[in-house]
Amino acid sequence: MIKKFYLIIFFLTAAITASAQHSVDVNVSGLGFLDNREYKAFTERSRTYSGMRTAIDFGLNIDSLNHIIIGINGIHEFGAKPYFLKVDPVAYYKFESHKWLFNAGMFPRKDLLSNYPRAILNDTLMYYRPNVEGLLTRYQTEYGYETLWLDWTSRQTPTDREQFLFGLAGKYLPNPNGPFYLSHYFMLLHDAGPAVAIPGDHIRDNGAAQIRLGYNFGKKTMFDSLSVEAGGMLSLERTRSVSGFQKPLGFVASLYASYHHIAIFDEFYKGEGHDVTYGDAFYRKKIYNRLDIIYTPFLFKHIKGQFVLSLHQSPGQLGDSQQAFRITYDLGRKKLFNFKDDN
């Protein structure tokens, strides 16, 4: 970890020396989690996740649009040794204007892909895969946004498989000040074999999509926030040269309501079962409901702590539950110093 940090500092210094940067800033953020899952429906996933993620990165601001960001994001699981067993590098180019965002490199998924439904991208990714490794671009106006992304999860070697994810996600508001909106999410995993062929192995494609119509009540009710959504889900599963695409379908609906420090989120699914590699396993069920009861005891400018009790109901298993506490902090970008352009 120390060697990686020194290497990052070296490249940071070299970049500053080689070009006339306007400013350098730093950001420190983290996520602490204790997530106990008691599942009878999926005993292999009935376990406790606990740990702390800590990230630090330095930004080289070439101008108001172009940025180079370099840092590290390390995880320590409580009770594990040595400390910070896994450290993920952060290194990417970022272009950001009023309407456009473009990232290239290894960058945090938080606030970019974290709004995906759990049926498509499960919620343990925030613990164990905090970065996207690839590309992401987003176009945003008052009528909504569209995001296109590519995440490389495994580079092909003689023994390692070639795997990457790509997807689309967006939200459309017919009236920027109106209550209705349309959102969609798509993800596909391309899973090819290693460089040394395995007899009987085939390329596999696996993914899912959802489209939802939503209504945001805004401040028209007693709640601070109230919204409902309903739509459809499709998953895609194919083993090339063996079978065509399997396309299970289903109906999904959700409700979110918050009042002061309390919130609930309820999601219901009914339809065919889905086997989505990066999705929540509960959506293999033909009927499933999840109720999250969320209590936020403290919420400050840079720190938020939440308790979440999740109740999972599926055929034959009505008592599955999950108890989680998460604390997040993000100090925001703090300017360190400016550079004068002498050219």
C-alpha positions in Angstrom: 0.0 0.0 0.0 2.8 2.4 0.9 4.6 1.8 -2.3 1.4 2.4 -4.3 0.9 5.7 -2.4 4.5 6.9 -3.2 4.0 5.9 -6.8 0.8 8.0 -6.9 2.7 11.0 -5.3 5.5 10.6 -7.9 3.1 10.8 -10.9 1.2 13.7 -9.2 4.4 15.7 -8.9 5.5 14.8 -12.4 2.2 16.0 -13.8 2.4 19.3 -11.9 6.0 19.9 -13.1 5.3 19.0 -16.7 2.4 21.3 -17.3 1.1 24.6 -16.1 -1.7 23.6 -13.7 -4.0 26.3 -12.3 -4.7 24.6 -9.0 -4.4 21.4 -6.9 -7.1 20.2 -4.5 -7.6 17.2 -2.2 -10.6 15.2 -1.2 -11.0 12.7 1.7 -14.1 10.4 2.0 -15.1 7.1 3.5 -17.7 4.5 4.2 -18.1 2.5 7.3 -20.5 -0.4 7.3 -21.9 -3.2 9.5 -24.4 -5.2 7.4 -25.9 -8.4 9.0 -27.9 -10.6 6.6 -30.1 -13.4 7.9 -31.4 -15.2 4.8 -33.0 -18.6 4.8 -33.9 -18.2 1.1 -30.2 -17.9 0.2 -28.1 -19.4 3.0 -24.8 -18.9 1.1 -25.5 -15.1 1.3 -26.5 -15.2 4.9 -23.5 -13.5 6.4 -22.2 -10.3 8.0 -20.3 -7.6 6.0 -18.3 -5.2 8.1 -15.5 -2.8 7.5 -14.3 0.7 6.6 -13.4 2.2 3.3 -11.1 5.3 3.3 -10.3 7.2 0.1 -8.0 10.2 -0.6 -7.3 11.7 -3.9 -5.6 14.8 -5.4 -7.1 16.8 -8.2 -5.0 18.7 -10.8 -7.3 21.3 -12.2 -6.0 22.3 -15.6 -8.9 24.7 -16.1 -12.6 24.9 -15.1 -13.4 22.0 -17.4 -10.4 19.6 -17.4 -9.2 17.7 -14.3 -6.8 14.9 -13.6 -7.5 13.0 -10.3 -5.1 10.5 -8.6 -5.5 8.7 -5.3 -6.3 5.5 -3.4 -9.3 3.8 -1.9 -8.6 1.2 0.7 -10.8 -1.2 2.6 -10.3 -2.8 6.1 -12.7 -5.5 7.1 -13.2 -5.5 10.9 -11.2 -8.3 12.5 -9.0 -8.9 9.4 -5.2 -8.8 9.3 -3.1 -7.2 7.8 -4.9 -3.9 7.8 -6.1 -2.5 4.5 -5.6 -5.9 2.8 -6.9 -4.4 -0.5 -6.3 -1.0 -1.9 -7.9 0.2 -5.2 -6.1 2.9 -7.1 -8.0 6.0 -8.3 -6.6 7.6 -11.4 -8.7 9.2 -14.1 -9.3 12.2 -16.4 -12.5 14.2 -15.9 -14.2 16.7 -18.2 -17.1 18.5 -16.7 -19.2 21.3 -18.1 -22.7 22.5 -17.5 -24.2 19.7 -19.6 -21.5 17.1 -20.1 -19.5 14.8 -17.9 -16.8 12.5 -19.2 -14.6 10.2 -17.0 -11.8 7.9 -18.3 -9.8 5.7 -16.0 -10.5 4.3 -12.5 -13.1 6.5 -10.8 -15.7 6.1 -8.0 -19.1 4.7 -8.9 -20.7 6.7 -6.1 -23.2 9.2 -7.4 -22.7 7.9 -10.9 -24.1 4.4 -10.9 -25.3 4.0 -7.3 -28.9 4.7 -8.2 -29.2 1.4 -10.3 -31.9 -1.0 -9.0 -30.5 -3.7 -6.8 -32.1 -6.3 -9.2 -29.4 -5.2 -11.8 -26.4 -4.1 -9.7 -26.5 -5.4 -6.1 -25.7 -3.3 -3.1 -22.5 -5.1 -2.0 -20.7 -3.4 -4.9 -20.4 -0.2 -2.8 -18.4 -2.3 -0.2 -16.1 -4.3 -2.5 -16.0 -2.7 -5.9 -16.1 1.1 -5.3 -14.6 2.0 -8.7 -15.5 1.8 -12.3 -12.5 0.9 -14.5 -13.2 2.2 -17.9 -15.3 5.0 -19.3 -18.4 7.0 -18.5 -20.2 9.9 -20.1 -23.3 11.8 -19.1 -25.4 14.4 -20.8 -27.7 16.4 -18.6 -30.3 19.1 -19.1 -33.4 20.4 -17.3 -35.3 17.6 -19.0 -33.2 14.8 -17.5 -30.0 13.0 -18.2 -28.5 10.0 -20.1 -25.5 8.0 -18.9 -23.4 5.6 -21.0 -20.6 3.5 -19.3 -18.1 0.7 -19.6 -16.6 -1.1 -16.7 -13.7 -3.6 -17.3 -13.9 -6.3 -14.5 -11.3 -8.8 -15.6 -8.4 -8.6 -18.1 -7.8 -11.7 -20.3 -4.7 -13.7 -19.4 -3.8 -17.4 -19.9 -5.9 -18.2 -16.8 -8.1 -15.1 -16.2 -11.3 -14.5 -18.2 -12.1 -11.5 -20.2 -15.1 -9.7 -18.6 -16.6 -6.3 -18.9 -19.9 -4.6 -18.1 -21.5 -1.9 -20.2 -24.8 -0.1 -19.7 -27.1 2.8 -20.1 -29.2 4.7 -17.5 -31.3 7.8 -17.8 -34.2 9.8 -16.6 -36.6 11.9 -18.7 -38.9 14.7 -17.4 -41.5 15.8 -19.9 -42.0 18.9 -17.8 -39.0 19.9 -15.7 -41.4 21.3 -13.0 -43.9 18.5 -13.4 -44.4 15.4 -11.2 -44.1 12.7 -13.9 -40.8 11.2 -15.0 -39.6 8.1 -17.0 -36.4 6.3 -15.9 -34.5 3.4 -17.5 -31.6 1.2 -16.6 -29.6 -1.4 -18.7 -26.5 -3.5 -18.0 -24.9 -6.4 -19.9 -22.0 -8.5 -18.8 -19.7 -9.9 -21.5 -18.0 -13.0 -20.2 -15.4 -14.6 -22.5 -12.8 -17.2 -21.7 -9.1 -17.0 -20.9 -6.4 -16.8 -23.6 -5.8 -20.5 -23.2 -9.0 -22.1 -24.4 -11.0 -24.3 -22.0 -12.7 -27.3 -23.7 -16.5 -26.9 -23.7 -16.3 -23.3 -22.6 -18.3 -20.7 -24.4 -18.8 -16.9 -24.4 -21.6 -15.8 -22.1 -23.8 -12.7 -22.1 -25.8 -11.8 -19.0 -27.7 -8.7 -18.1 -30.9 -6.9 -17.3 -33.0 -3.8 -18.0 -35.8 -1.9 -16.3 -38.0 0.9 -17.4 -40.1 2.8 -14.9 -42.8 5.5 -14.9 -42.6 7.6 -11.8 -44.6 10.3 -10.0 -43.0 12.7 -7.5 -45.5 14.3 -5.1 -43.0 16.9 -4.1 -44.2 19.1 -1.2 -47.9 18.3 -1.8 -48.2 15.9 1.1 -47.3 15.7 4.8 -44.0 13.9 3.9 -40.7 15.6 3.1 -40.5 13.4 0.1 -42.9 10.9 -1.5 -42.6 9.2 -4.9 -44.0 6.0 -6.5 -42.7 4.1 -9.5 -43.9 1.2 -11.6 -42.6 -0.6 -14.7 -41.2 -3.7 -16.2 -38.0 -5.8 -15.9 -36.3 -7.9 -18.6 -33.2 -10.0 -18.1 -31.0 -11.5 -20.8 -29.0 -14.7 -20.6 -27.2 -16.4 -23.5 -24.4 -19.0 -23.9 -23.1 -18.5 -27.4 -23.2 -21.6 -29.7 -25.3 -23.3 -27.1 -28.5 -21.3 -26.7 -30.2 -18.1 -27.8 -31.2 -15.4 -25.4 -33.4 -16.3 -22.5 -35.6 -13.3 -21.8 -37.6 -13.6 -18.5 -40.0 -10.7 -17.9 -41.6 -9.2 -14.8 -43.4 -6.3 -13.1 -41.7 -4.0 -10.6 -43.1 -1.3 -8.4 -41.7 0.8 -5.6 -42.6 3.5 -3.1 -40.3 5.9 -1.2 -41.5 8.2 1.6 -39.5 10.2 4.2 -40.5 12.4 7.1 -37.7 14.1 9.1 -35.3 11.3 10.2 -37.5 8.4 9.2 -37.9 6.9 5.7 -39.3 3.8 4.1 -38.6 2.2 0.8 -40.7 -0.7 -0.4 -40.2 -2.6 -3.7 -42.4 -5.4 -5.1 -41.6 -7.8 -7.9 -43.8 -10.4 -9.7 -42.9 -12.3 -12.8 -40.4 -14.9 -14.0 -37.2 -15.4 -12.1 -34.0 -13.7 -13.1 -30.4 -14.9 -12.9 -28.4 -11.7 -13.1 -24.8 -12.2 -12.2 -24.3 -8.8 -10.6 -27.9 -8.5 -9.5 -29.6 -9.3 -6.1 -30.3 -13.0 -5.8 -33.8 -12.5 -4.5 -35.0 -11.6 -8.0 -34.6 -15.3 -8.9 -37.9 -15.6 -7.1 -41.2 -15.2 -9.0 -42.6 -13.0 -6.2 -40.5 -10.9 -3.9 -41.0 -7.9 -1.7 -38.5 -5.8 0.2 -39.3 -3.2 2.8 -36.5 -0.9 4.1 -37.1 1.0 7.3 -34.5 3.8 7.4 -33.5 5.9 10.4 -31.0 8.7 10.0 -29.9 9.8 13.5 -27.5 12.4 12.3 -27.1 14.2 9.0 -24.5 17.0 8.8 -22.9 18.8 5.8 -20.2 16.2 5.4 -21.3 13.2 7.5 -24.4 10.9 7.4 -25.2 7.9 9.6 -28.1 5.5 8.9 -29.7 2.5 10.4 -31.6 0.3 7.9 -33.8 -2.6 8.7 -34.7 -4.6 5.6 -37.5 -7.2 5.6 -37.5 -9.7 2.7 -40.6 -11.6 1.8 -40.6 -14.4 -0.8 -42.6 -17.6 -1.2 -42.0 -19.9 1.8 -39.6 -17.4 3.4 -41.3 -14.5 5.1 -38.9 -13.9 7.9 -35.6 -13.1 6.1 -34.1 -9.8 7.4 -31.1 -7.6 7.2 -29.8 -5.0 9.7 -27.3 -2.5 8.6 -25.6 0.6 9.9 -23.7 2.8 7.5 -21.8 6.0 8.1 -20.5 8.0 5.2 -18.3 11.1 5.1 -17.1 13.3 2.3 -15.1 16.4 3.2 -15.5 17.9 -0.3 -12.7 19.2 -2.5 -10.4 21.5 -0.6 -8.0 23.7 -2.6 -4.3 23.2 -1.6 -2.6 25.8 -3.8 -2.6 27.5 -7.1 0.0 27.5 -9.9 0.9 30.6 -12.0 1.1 30.0 -15.7 4.3 31.5 -16.9 3.9 30.5 -20.5 
